[in-house]
Amino acid sequence: MTKPKQISKSLKCILDDELVVKILDRNERISSVADEVLSHWDYDLEKRKAGLAYDISPSGEEMEYCTLDLATFLYTLRRRNAVISLPTYQSRRPRTIKENEVLMSKDNRHGQILNLTSNQNTFSFGIRIKDLQVLSFNNKKQESSGGYRTFLITDFNGEMYEGWTSIKFVPDAKENNFLHECGILDNTVKFKYFIDPNRWISFYGKPYFMLKLLEMRLSEETKHIKKLIADMLAKGIKYPKTEEYAEYGFTPFQKREKGKSEKVDCFEVEIDVPENDSKYPEFKEESYTQNSLVNVTKLNEKLLKDLASARFSIRTVEYAFSLKHKPDSKEHVFPSWIKDTNWEDDKIKRTVWKRLKLVQPSNFERSVAIRYRWYEKSEQVKDD
């Protein structure tokens, strides 16, 4: 006799959750909802207990490291847009050269952290900063300090990237207390893990499901707003002639260095929920004004930043989960709140997934389920 599935009530009733209802309803303003969902993934160093530990390095030497993972620490730095410095950095991908930018020096790349980045195919994580080693020019040939750059922190497989050796920063009061309590007195922090391997448990939690649904909504809505902005511009609406908007409408010529193709393992996760027919509020053409153009542009910038934050937290969980579920893995691990169930093969348009059904709302209605798959993809890397 087959035992009935045992799944936590919070997952079984996830479609009834107030935040989930708002996420799935396109008539709801998503900005404040995103703030609340993302707050579940915020980190407070004052509440984290960490210290120093010792291990043996691959070369056989004893090494001292912080028990907190690097991803959590970077998240706290990003929250206050800390200024960081990378004394040395070796690019992994071919460099993109823009006609309106000049790189003053390849060393000591530094600037404010704008966001943490994550690749949605591989497990490559990074930091995005306004690099003050770059001199930029807008469409009026006015120069300014800083160019947007993304620097890898991990390689395609999620392991620490060897192209950088250290990150320097000036700690604030909270970070200084944290470092002192950990016994780190010279602000030189070494980390054993970029992501704590135990984070895989979050893969089966309600906050992760909500965050995946939020990612789906933000991805869809930012594309919707982008089309709206394009339509306004096509109808002759223009941005204000101020320095803040000088770069809008300016697309500099750019070229990419020659690279080579490298095969990498990729990991993808999808959430299945019942379809809904809600639509975004209609924005009529008579409402097209410069003020509305500015407002929707600022909203889109905010939602894009929220999307990057959501994807970063999502991929940290998926990376930890993938460590326990390699392509050749035959067994799955489950937390205590899920029992007597298993992942099943599910083929969708010739693509084979592993699928875990959580709840079936009603007959002939799409179930709430989660799917994952491994696949191989070519990535462009530097030729040297």
N, C-alpha and C positions, 0 to 999 in steps of 0.2 A: 504493500500500500504506500502511495506517494504521500509524504508529509506535506502539509500546507506551508507555503512560504511564510517566513517570519521577517517582516520589514517594519522598521520604526514608524510610528504614527505620523511623525513629522514629514516623512517621505511619502507615505500613502496619501496624505491629505495636502500635498504640496500645491495642487491646483486651487485650493481654497484659501491659501495664504493671501493676506491683503496686499502685500508687496508684489507677489507673483501675478495677481489679478491685474494690478496696475501696469506691470511690465508688459503683459500680453495685450493690453488694451491700447491701441494706437491713438485713441482720443485723449489719453492721460499724458500730462506733461512729464517727461521722463527725467528731467534734470534733478529734481529733488529726490526722486526715487533712487536714482543712481547714487546720490550722496549717501543715502541711508544704507543701501546694499554694500557699497564700498567701505563704509565705516566698520563693517564686520571683519574686514581684512586689514585694518589698521594695526600698527604695532606700537606699543609704548615701552620704551626701554626701562622705565621705572618699575614696570610690572614683570619684566623678564629676569629670570635668575640665570646667570651665566658666570663662567669662571675660566680658568686656564686648565688645560689638560695636556697630556703628553702622549706621543705616539712615535712609531718608527717610520721614517720616510722610506720611499722606494730604494734610496741609496744606502739604507741601513743606519742612518743617523737619527738620533733622538730629536724630535721637534716639539715645540710648544705652540699650542694653538688655542683660540677662543672657542668655547663650546657652543656659542651662538652661531647660526649660519650667516653667511655673507649677504644673502638675499634680504633677510630681515633687517640687517644693519643698514644696507643701502636704502631700504624703504623708508627708514627714519630720516636719513639724510635727504632723500627726495622730498619728503613732506615739508621740510623747511627750505627747499631749494638751496642746499648748501653748496658752497664753492669748493670744488675738488680739483686736484692736479694729478695728471698722469705723467710722471717724469720721463718715462719712455713708453712707446707704444708701437707695435709692429702690426700693420693692417693685415687682416685675413682675406679680405675680398679686394677685387680690383678697385682702384681709386676712381671716383667720379670728379672730373675737373669742370668747374663752371667759369664762364667768361667774366663774371662779375665778382670773383673772389680771388684773393691772393693769400697764400699760406706763408706767414712770416717765419715760422720755425716748425720743424717736425718734432722737436722736443718740448717738454713741459707744457703739454696741452692742458688747458685749464679753463674753468668757467662754471657757472651755476648749473646744477642738475635740473633739467626741465622735466624729465620723465625716465622711467625704466622701460626698457623695450624687451620684446620677446618675439621670436619667429614662430609663426603658426604652423610651420611644417616640421622644422627641426627643433632641437632644444638649445638654440642659440639665444642667450640673454645678453643684454647690454645696457648702457646708460647713454641718454641723449643730453647733450649740453650745448650751450652757446659758447663755442670755442673762441676764446679771446686771442688766440694766435692767428685767427683768420680776419682779414680785412675785407669788408663787403662794400659793394656799390649798388645803389638802387637805380631805378629807371631814369632818375634825374642826375645820375653820376655823382650823387652825394655819398661820401664814404662814412662808414661806421665800423666800430669794433665788434667782432663776433660773427661767426657763421655756425649754422646748426650742423652738428656732427653726432654720429652714433659710434660708440666704441664698444667692442665686444668684451664681455666679462667671462663668457664661457664659449667653448667651441661648439660645433654642431651637435655633439653628443651630450652636452650639458656639463662636461668637465671643465674645470678652470682653464681659461685660455692662457697659454704661455707667452702671448704677445705683449703682456704687461706684467710688471713685477710688483708694483705697489700703487696704492692710492693714498694721496696725502690730503688732509683737510684740517680745519681748525674746529675742534668740538665746541658745541654750546654747553650750557650748564648741565643739562640732563645727560648728554653724552659724556661729559667729563666725569660726572659722578659714576656713570656706568663703567667707564674704563678704569676708574680708580678702584671700584669695588671688585672688578675682575683681576686686579693686580697688574694692570697694564699702565705703566707710568710714563712711557715715552711716546704715546699715541701711535705706536707701530703695532698694528693688529694683523695677526695671521689667522686665517680661517681654514679649517679642514674641509668643510663642506660649503658649497654655494647654496644648496638647499638641503635642509634636514631630511634624511631618508624616511623618517617617521611621518612625514607630511602626507604619505599615501592614504592615511585613514580619512583625511578630509575629502577624498574622492567620493566617498559614500555618504557625505553629509549634506544636509539641507542648504547651508550657505554656499557650497560649491554649485549645486544645481541652480540656485537663484542667480548666482554670478554668471553661469553659462547662459541662462535665459536673458539676463541683462546684456551680455555681450551680443547675442543675436539681435536684440532690439536696437542697441546703439549702432551696430554695423548697418542695419537696415535704415535707421532714421538719418544717419549722417549722409548716406547716399541719396536719400530723399531730399534733404536740405541742399546738398550739392547741386542737384538738378534744378531746384528752385532758384538758387543763386545764379546759375548759368542762364536761366530763363530771364531773370531780372536784368542781367548784363546785356543779353541779346536784345532786350526791349529798350536799351539806351539808358538805364539807370546806372549812375557812376558813383564810385566811392568819393568821400570828401578829399579835397586837395590839401591834405595835411601829412606831416611826416609819418604819422602812425599808419597811414594807408598808402604810402608812396610805393611800397613793393607790390601791391595788388595790381594785377593785370600785366605784370612784367615777368616774362618767362625767358630767363637767360639761356643762351646756347650752352650746352654741356656735352662732354664726351666721357667715355669710360675707358680706362686702361684695358689692354688686352689681358684676358685671364684664361683659365683652363677649367674644364668641367670635372667635377668630382662627385662620385656617387655617395649618398649618405642615407642612413635609415631615418625615416620620418614616422611621426605618430600623430594620429588625429582622433578627436573625440567629438561626438555629436549627441545632442539631447533631443528626444522625440516627445512632442506634446501635441494634443489635439489642435487642429487648425481653428482659427477664428477669422471672421470676416470684418473686423474693425478696420477703419481707414483713418488716415491722418486728416486733421482739419483742413478744409479747402482754403487756399490762399488766393483770393481773387486778384486779377490783373490790375483793377483800379486801386488796389492797396499797395502797388509797387511804388515805393518812394525810397529816397536815399536813406532815410532813417530806418525803414524796414530792412533795407539791404544790410546796413550796419548791424542791426539787431540779430538777424538770422546768421550773419557771419560770426558774430561773437558767440552765439549759442552753439554753432557748429564747432567752433574751436574748443569750447568747453566740453562738448560731448565727445570729441575726438580724444581729448586728454583723458576723460573718464574711460573711454574704450581702451586706450593703451594701459591704463592702470588695471582694468578688469582682466585684460589678456595676460598681463604679467602674473597676477596672482593665480589665475587659472592654470597657466603653464607650469608654475612651480609645483602645483598639486599633481598635474598630469606627469611631470617628470618623475616625481617620487613614486607615483603609481607604476610608471613604465619600468622602473628598476626592478620591480617584483614581477613584472609580466612581460618578459622579453618575447620576441617572435616565436621562439621555440618552447615557451613555457606551456606546460600541460595542466598545471594546477593554479587556481586563483585563491587569493587570500581575502578574507572578509572580516569586517569589524564585528563586535558582539551583537550589534543591532540588526544584522542581516544573517539569517540562517535558512537552511534547507532550500537553497536555490543555487543556480549556477549560470554561467555565461553560455550562450548558445550561438552557433553559427547562423548568420543572417545574411542573405545575399540580396543586395539592392543594385540593380542595373549593372550586373556583372562584378560588382565589388563585394568581397566577402568581409563582413564585420563580425566582431564578437558583440553580442547584444544581451543586456540584462533588463528584463521587463520588471518594472516596479509595481505598476497598477494598471488595470484596464477599466477606464471610466464606465463604459457600457458596451454592449454588443455592437460590432461594426464601427466602433469609434477607435481612433488611433490611441494606442496605449502610451503611458508615460514610461519611457525607457531611456537607457544610456547605451551608446555604441562606441567601440573603439577599433582601430585597425592600425597595423604596421604596413608601411610600404616604402619603396625605394624611390629616390628622386635625385636629379642632378643639380648641384649647386655650383655657381661660379666662384672660383677662388683665385688668388694671385698666382701668376705664372711662375714666380720664383719660390 
